[in-house]
Amino acid sequence: MADFDRTIPYNSLPLLPPKKTLETTKVLRKTIDASRALAKLNGMLTNLPNPTLFLDTIHLQEAKASSEIENIITTNDDLYKSLVADKKFDNPATKEVISYKEALWNGLRDIEKRPFISTNLCIEIVQSIKKNTASIRNTPGTALKNAKGETIYTPPTGEAVIREKLANLETFINENDTIDPLIKMALMHYQFEAIHPFSDGNGRTGRILLLLYLKLEKLLDTPAIYLSEFIIKNKADYYNKLREVTENNDWESWILYMLEMVEYTAKKGLKRLKDVTVLMEQMGTEIKEKLPKAYTKELVEILFRLPYTKRQFLIDEKLGTPKTVGNYLIALEETGFLTSEKVGKEKLYLNHRLMAVLEQA
């Protein structure tokens, strides 16, 4: 594609599917590996006694990583504290990450009600992320620049053109065809990023769509996976391979990158899930031995839902009177299971062993 010009709006962005052989030997081999890793993760999630228990934590990690790609940086500590504490945190980065998590939850709820990825769903997601009424880009002049200020890509311009490309993408995502769903996911992600339909929030919306698609295609019953972590580690590669599709029609390298992302993330997710599950069993046994009066299965689950907890959470689960559950938390701290911290007027309790597992590289 020698005639491609980075500075001219790419209104000639080809519609999907590409007119090219996609299922090369390399791609098919990698698809098998990625599918297998995903199936193992799905199996473990399905067999958990409470599959939704770790969802908040996993989705927050995805939200944190996805926002980090856009240079919106927060710490795990700030993030989990702000979610649990009554005190309002004014850290804009933390707020954006929590908005991303809410957008993901809303998207998952919509997909359950209506298993269909549409242009309107994309608009709802970006509005939820940005907390505004943003819609399809309709002002000219959007261009993606690198750190030196050089234009590296100019997406299609004109609302009618953008909507036409999105309508094609919508049809492609939702129609039954013979393309393997993981290969299709790679094509869909490229196309969404290339259309770049919004003024802001495209990257994060595109990454939420990946998780919704995994659920839509029943590849993960519970999309408890954070793909963005892989992109952070291989960020330059991510943008280079996107550009190679645009400028040289190199679909193979891009699809292989996306399949590697799924495989790596699924394997890592499986390991982390095992680590958390083992830790939960260990801590449950230890609490039962040291604090038999406080121990219940429900108490241990609360300590593992998020790294931070507080008295109100135990009261809400009817584990005792405010005084009783307050004593449980004090005893858990005295025996080394939790560490407390005053945030505003309330006390938060950190499950430091859980946080250590979540922070493993």
Secondary structure by P-SEA (a helix, b strand, c coil): ccccccccccccccccccccccccaaaaaaaaaaaaaaaaaaaaaaaccccccaaaaaaaaaaaaaaaaacccccaaaaaaaaccccccccaaaaaaaaaaaaaaaaaaaaaacccccaaaaaaaaaaaaccccccccccbbbbbcccccccccccccaaaaaaaaaaaaaaacccccccaaaaaaaaaaaaaaacccccaaaaaaaaaaaaaaaaacccccccccaaaaaaacaaaaaaaaaaaacccaaaaaaaaaaaaaaaaaaaaaaaaaaaaaaaaaaaaaaaaaccccccaaaaaaacccccccaaaaaaaccccaaaaaaaaaaaaaaccbbbbbcccbbbbbaaaaaaaaacc
